[in-house]
Every structure is written in structure tokens, then in C-alpha cells.
Amino acid sequence: MKEVKAFIHRNRIADVVHALKAAGFRNISVIDVRGMLKALDSQEQQYSIEIGEKVITEVKLELVCAADQVDQAVALIRDNGRTGQPIAGWVYVSEIETAYPIEDGNAS
């Protein structure tokens, strides 16, 4: 299994998630994070006192899939995450060594 993690502009996340779901991907998490992607405009930026830099609210998407689905997932994220900037975000792929279900406790 693989984990695909992407940092995407907020205004592109809906299209990315819809494309992934339409292709059959289901193990998707979406989390708002503060990051340093290049802002699309000045209204998207805010100054972070903690970091001492300008940041934007971007989205971290996490997706778990089979190894043979990674290329399709990455292509969907990259195609639907475009903003018109040369670099609109990043996609990372990691190996998942082991996965354990959280069970209801009634398993025999």
C-alpha cells in the first residue's frame, strides 16, 4: 500500500476530491494547514506571528491506495490541482509498511 500526500491551494481541493472519488478512490482525508505555497493573490496571504513569515491556508490531502493505483492518483491530483502558476503545490508518495483496522471490540 502507498500513501499519497499532496499540498494544494484551497480553491482547487473540491475538484481534486471529486476527480479522485469519480475514479473510485475512497480512503481520502482533507486537512486545512498553514503553509508557504505561493499565494494566488494578496488576499490569500496572512502574516504568521509564530513563524515570522507570510503564509496561506492550504489543504493537505492524504490518500491511501494500492501501489498500482499511485500513478493514476498522482495524475488526477496534478491535473485537477493546477492554478496557472508554475508550481501550484506538491505531491509526495510514501510506502505504508503495515495497516491495522480499528475494530469495534466484538471480533472473535
MARSEPA-977764 format. One record per atom (N, C-alpha, C, O, CB): x negated, z negated, y. Coordinates in steps of 0.02 Angstrom, whole numbers, padded with zeros to 5 digits. Atoms other than C-alpha are relative to their C-alpha. Glycine has a CB too. Layout:
R     xx     zz     yy
R      X      Z      Y
...
end
This chain:
R     xx     zz     yy
R -00042  00000 -00059
R  00000  00000  00000
R -00044  00000  00062
R -00101 -00022  00061
R  00048 -00061  00000
R  00036 -00004 -00064
R -00051  00029  00179
R  00043 -00030  00055
R  00104 -00031  00051
R -00018  00074  00017
R -00034  00022 -00061
R -00008 -00047  00347
R -00021  00048  00055
R -00081  00059  00067
R -00018 -00074  00018
R  00012 -00043 -00058
R  00008  00072  00493
R  00021 -00040  00060
R  00078 -00064  00064
R  00040  00069 -00005
R -00013  00038 -00060
R -00005 -00015  00660
R -00011  00046  00060
R -00062  00081  00063
R -00045 -00064  00004
R  00006 -00045 -00058
R  00025  00076  00824
R  00016 -00038  00064
R  00061 -00081  00065
R  00045  00061 -00007
R -00014  00026 -00067
R  00020  00027  01008
R  00026  00058  00041
R -00008  00108  00051
R -00064 -00033  00033
R -00039 -00055 -00029
R  00147  00133  01102
R  00031 -00022  00065
R  00049 -00080  00073
R  00054  00025 -00050
R -00037  00014 -00062
R  00223  00143  01276
R  00072 -00016 -00017
R  00102  00015 -00061
R -00004  00059  00049
R -00069  00023  00014
R  00393  00056  01281
R  00051  00057  00004
R  00099  00058 -00034
R  00019 -00054  00050
R -00050 -00054 -00008
R  00484  00213  01339
R -00002  00051 -00057
R  00039  00097 -00058
R -00011  00035  00066
R  00005 -00047  00056
R  00431  00305  01179
R  00020 -00032 -00067
R  00029  00004 -00117
R -00070  00027 -00005
R -00009  00034  00065
R  00468  00173  01045
R  00065  00020 -00034
R  00066  00027 -00096
R -00001 -00075  00011
R -00064 -00017  00032
R  00651  00219  01016
R -00006  00066 -00038
R  00018  00071 -00095
R  00057  00005  00052
R  00008 -00064  00034
R  00606  00400  00974
R -00044 -00007 -00062
R -00031  00025 -00113
R -00030  00051  00048
R  00045  00010  00056
R  00465  00342  00860
R  00038 -00033 -00058
R  00034 -00010 -00115
R -00061 -00043  00020
R -00037  00035  00052
R  00576  00220  00764
R  00053  00044 -00031
R  00061  00045 -00092
R  00032 -00065  00028
R -00052 -00045  00026
R  00718  00346  00747
R -00030  00053 -00046
R -00002  00069 -00098
R  00038  00034  00057
R  00034 -00051  00042
R  00597  00478  00678
R -00023 -00030 -00066
R -00015  00001 -00119
R -00060  00030  00038
R  00023  00032  00062
R  00523  00356  00553
R  00059 -00016 -00046
R  00055 -00004 -00106
R -00038 -00065  00017
R -00059  00017  00041
R  00694  00296  00494
R  00032  00063 -00030
R  00054  00062 -00087
R  00052 -00039  00042
R -00028 -00063  00024
R  00757  00476  00479
R -00041  00028 -00059
R -00015  00063 -00102
R  00003  00052  00056
R  00044 -00024  00054
R  00607  00512  00366
R  00000 -00048 -00060
R -00035 -00036 -00110
R -00072  00008  00026
R -00006  00046  00057
R  00652  00364  00254
R -00042 -00063  00002
R -00040 -00102 -00045
R -00016  00036 -00061
R  00041  00061 -00006
R  00532  00230  00316
R  00045 -00058  00019
R  00089 -00051  00061
R -00057  00009  00052
R -00044  00057 -00012
R  00610  00056  00315
R -00037 -00063  00020
R -00009 -00103  00058
R  00040 -00013 -00061
R  00036  00062 -00014
R  00477 -00080  00325
R -00034  00004  00068
R -00095  00010  00072
R -00052 -00014 -00056
R  00024 -00010 -00068
R  00459 -00070  00514
R  00012 -00063  00041
R  00066 -00092  00038
R  00036  00060  00034
R -00007  00056 -00048
R  00427 -00211  00639
R -00021  00026  00068
R -00066  00067  00074
R -00044 -00062 -00021
R  00014 -00020 -00068
R  00426 -00189  00827
R -00006 -00063  00042
R  00039 -00105  00043
R  00056  00048  00029
R  00014  00060 -00038
R  00349 -00319  00943
R -00024  00019  00070
R -00068  00061  00077
R -00054 -00043 -00035
R  00025 -00010 -00068
R  00330 -00320  01133
R -00065 -00039  00008
R -00070 -00098 -00010
R  00052 -00023  00053
R  00064  00032 -00013
R  00150 -00358  01182
R -00024  00022  00069
R -00002  00072  00096
R -00053  00019 -00055
R  00032 -00021 -00061
R  00048 -00354  01341
R -00066  00033 -00018
R -00105  00005 -00058
R -00011 -00059  00050
R  00061 -00036  00017
R -00091 -00227  01334
R -00027  00039  00059
R -00001  00034  00115
R  00012  00047 -00057
R  00035 -00035 -00053
R -00204 -00115  01433
R  00001  00076 -00008
R -00045  00110  00013
R -00071 -00023  00003
R -00008 -00073 -00001
R -00141  00060  01394
R  00005  00022  00072
R  00026 -00017  00115
R  00063  00021 -00041
R -00006 -00026 -00068
R -00148  00170  01547
R  00074  00004  00019
R  00114  00033 -00017
R -00034  00069  00007
R -00070  00002 -00023
R  00012  00142  01645
R  00023  00070  00018
R -00015  00111  00044
R  00008 -00046  00060
R -00030 -00064 -00018
R  00129  00290  01668
R  00012  00003  00075
R  00009  00057  00105
R  00065  00011 -00038
R -00008  00004 -00073
R  00163  00232  01847
R -00013 -00072  00021
R -00020 -00116 -00021
R  00072  00023  00023
R  00018  00067 -00025
R  00128  00082  01959
R  00053 -00052 -00016
R  00038 -00112 -00020
R -00011  00003  00075
R -00053  00048  00015
R  00297  00002  01919
R -00007 -00028 -00070
R  00019 -00082 -00085
R  00069  00034  00008
R  00010  00023  00068
R  00245 -00014  01737
R -00052 -00055 -00005
R -00054 -00093 -00054
R -00020  00058 -00045
R  00055  00048  00002
R  00095 -00123  01781
R  00019 -00067  00032
R  00061 -00070  00076
R -00060  00028  00036
R -00003  00065 -00032
R  00084 -00307  01820
R -00068 -00031 -00008
R -00107 -00014 -00052
R  00057 -00045 -00031
R  00065  00034  00003
R -00064 -00419  01853
R  00006 -00062 -00044
R  00051 -00102 -00033
R -00025 -00018  00071
R  00000  00058  00044
R -00102 -00546  01717
R -00051 -00050  00026
R -00111 -00036  00027
R -00016  00020 -00073
R  00045  00053 -00023
R -00175 -00707  01787
R -00044 -00024 -00058
R -00102 -00039 -00048
R  00040 -00058  00030
R  00037  00025  00058
R -00227 -00760  01611
R -00059  00046 -00017
R -00113  00022 -00034
R  00046 -00006 -00060
R  00052 -00049  00019
R -00327 -00601  01579
R -00042  00020  00060
R -00101  00037  00052
R  00033  00062 -00031
R  00036 -00022 -00060
R -00376 -00561  01758
R -00004  00075  00006
R -00050  00102  00037
R -00069 -00029 -00001
R -00003 -00073  00000
R -00328 -00379  01736
R  00072  00023  00007
R  00119 -00016 -00004
R -00032  00030 -00064
R -00066 -00030  00001
R -00181 -00263  01760
R  00018  00016 -00072
R -00023  00040 -00111
R  00004  00063  00044
R -00025 -00013  00067
R -00076 -00249  01602
R  00067  00034  00003
R  00099  00036  00056
R  00004 -00066 -00041
R -00069 -00026  00006
R  00082 -00163  01543
R  00031 -00032 -00061
R -00004 -00057 -00106
R  00000  00078 -00006
R -00034  00021  00061
R  00213 -00216  01419
R  00005  00062 -00043
R  00039  00111 -00027
R  00072 -00032  00014
R -00001 -00055  00048
R  00184 -00101  01272
R  00030 -00027 -00064
R  00046 -00086 -00069
R -00072  00030 -00011
R -00031  00019  00063
R  00252 -00105  01095
R -00050  00008 -00056
R -00085  00059 -00062
R  00063  00041 -00013
R  00040 -00004  00062
R  00159 -00144  00935
R  00049  00014 -00057
R  00094 -00026 -00070
R -00042 -00066 -00013
R -00041 -00019  00057
R  00241 -00055  00788
R -00041 -00013 -00062
R -00099  00007 -00066
R  00023  00074  00004
R  00033  00010  00064
R  00196 -00112  00613
R  00044  00030 -00055
R  00105  00019 -00056
R -00013 -00076 -00013
R -00035 -00034  00053
R  00245 -00011  00461
R -00039 -00008 -00065
R -00099  00004 -00067
R  00011  00076  00017
R  00031  00004  00066
R  00210 -00042  00277
R  00027  00057 -00042
R  00087  00068 -00045
R  00014 -00070 -00034
R -00022 -00058  00040
R  00213  00109  00163
R -00050  00013 -00057
R -00104 -00017 -00060
R  00007  00063  00044
R  00045 -00022  00054
R  00137  00188  00008
R -00057  00041  00029
R -00049  00073  00081
R  00039  00041 -00054
R  00060 -00036 -00024
R -00036  00264  00028
R  00014  00074  00010
R -00012  00103  00057
R -00057 -00009 -00049
R -00014 -00071 -00006
R  00033  00439  00001
R  00049  00017  00057
R  00063  00076  00069
R  00027  00027 -00066
R -00045 -00011 -00057
R  00153  00416  00149
R -00034 -00008  00068
R -00003  00005  00119
R  00059 -00047 -00005
R  00035  00015 -00063
R  00021  00372  00279
R -00004  00060  00046
R  00011  00054  00106
R -00069 -00026 -00015
R  00008 -00059 -00043
R -00012  00548  00343
R  00066  00019  00034
R  00066  00036  00093
R -00026  00060 -00041
R -00065 -00016 -00029
R  00174  00579  00369
R  00019 -00051  00054
R  00042 -00032  00108
R  00055  00001 -00055
R -00016  00052 -00049
R  00199  00412  00458
R -00041  00007  00063
R -00015  00003  00119
R -00011 -00070 -00030
R  00044 -00008 -00059
R  00049  00438  00572
R  00020  00061  00040
R  00021  00058  00102
R -00074  00006 -00023
R -00021 -00061 -00037
R  00105  00615  00616
R  00065 -00012  00038
R  00070  00010  00096
R  00009  00059 -00050
R -00063  00014 -00035
R  00281  00554  00660
R -00012 -00045  00061
R  00016 -00034  00114
R  00050 -00033 -00047
R  00016  00045 -00056
R  00211  00413  00769
R -00035  00038  00056
R -00017  00032  00114
R -00044 -00058 -00024
R  00038 -00037 -00051
R  00089  00528  00858
R  00043  00053  00035
R  00039  00061  00095
R -00061  00034 -00031
R -00042 -00052 -00029
R  00216  00668  00884
R  00053 -00029  00046
R  00068 -00001  00099
R  00034  00041 -00055
R -00054  00029 -00039
R  00353  00554  00950
R -00022 -00052  00051
R  00018 -00073  00092
R  00050 -00031 -00047
R  00027  00048 -00047
R  00241  00434  01046
R -00033  00030  00061
R -00058 -00007  00103
R -00048 -00044 -00035
R  00034 -00034 -00056
R  00172  00563  01167
R  00034 -00014  00066
R  00095 -00020  00071
R -00001  00076 -00012
R -00026  00013 -00068
R  00189  00529  01353
R -00022  00053  00050
R  00000  00053  00107
R -00024 -00068  00024
R  00027 -00049 -00046
R  00097  00677  01428
R -00070 -00019  00024
R -00103  00020  00057
R  00046  00009  00060
R  00068  00022 -00017
R -00063  00575  01453
R -00047  00021 -00056
R -00026  00031 -00112
R -00002 -00077  00011
R  00048 -00018  00053
R -00222  00622  01360
R -00001 -00051 -00057
R -00003 -00032 -00116
R -00070  00007  00030
R -00004  00053  00050
R -00218  00453  01270
R  00061 -00043  00017
R  00063 -00076  00069
R -00066 -00045 -00002
R -00063  00036 -00014
R -00043  00376  01257
R  00007 -00062 -00044
R  00059 -00095 -00042
R  00059  00046 -00011
R -00003  00058  00045
R -00082  00240  01128
R -00049  00010 -00058
R -00089  00056 -00058
R  00072 -00010 -00026
R  00045 -00002  00056
R -00171  00208  00965
R  00037 -00015 -00065
R  00086 -00053 -00065
R -00057 -00050  00009
R -00027  00012  00066
R -00130  00211  00779
R -00057 -00022 -00045
R -00109  00010 -00047
R  00037  00063 -00028
R  00050  00027  00046
R -00227  00107  00652
R  00031 -00003 -00070
R  00090 -00016 -00077
R -00025 -00070  00023
R -00022  00004  00069
R -00215  00111  00462
R -00046 -00049 -00037
R -00107 -00044 -00034
R  00000  00071 -00034
R  00037  00050  00038
R -00266 -00035  00352
R  00026 -00004 -00071
R  00084  00012 -00085
R  00005 -00070  00033
R -00019  00010  00070
R -00264 -00070  00166
R  00034 -00068 -00006
R  00013 -00117  00024
R -00063  00004 -00046
R -00031  00064  00016
R -00145 -00204  00104
R -00023 -00017 -00070
R -00009  00018 -00119
R  00079  00004  00004
R  00028  00020  00065
R -00232 -00296 -00036
R  00054 -00025 -00047
R  00056 -00004 -00105
R -00052 -00054  00011
R -00052  00029  00042
R -00081 -00393 -00101
R  00061 -00013  00043
R  00055 -00029  00102
R -00024 -00064 -00034
R -00062  00016 -00035
R  00101 -00416 -00053
R  00042 -00045 -00044
R  00047 -00034 -00104
R  00040  00064  00019
R -00041  00048  00037
R  00213 -00561 -00105
R  00069 -00002  00030
R  00076 -00005  00091
R -00032 -00070  00000
R -00068  00007 -00027
R  00402 -00569 -00089
R  00014 -00073  00018
R -00013 -00118 -00014
R  00053  00026 -00050
R -00026  00066 -00014
R  00484 -00719 -00008
R  00067 -00003 -00036
R  00114  00032 -00018
R  00008 -00014  00078
R -00059  00002  00043
R  00613 -00767 -00137
R  00047 -00057  00020
R  00027 -00102  00057
R -00020 -00008 -00073
R -00050  00051 -00017
R  00770 -00873 -00125
R -00007 -00065 -00038
R  00031 -00111 -00026
R  00069  00028 -00011
R  00012  00062  00037
R  00705 -01004 -00246
R  00041 -00005 -00064
R  00032 -00052 -00102
R  00015 -00058  00043
R -00041  00002  00060
R  00831 -00964 -00382
R -00026  00047 -00054
R  00007  00057 -00105
R  00071  00019  00018
R  00028 -00047  00051
R  00719 -00844 -00477
R -00018 -00039 -00063
R -00041 -00096 -00059
R -00063  00036  00028
R  00016  00035  00062
R  00696 -00888 -00659
R -00069  00016 -00024
R -00091 -00010 -00075
R  00049  00017 -00054
end
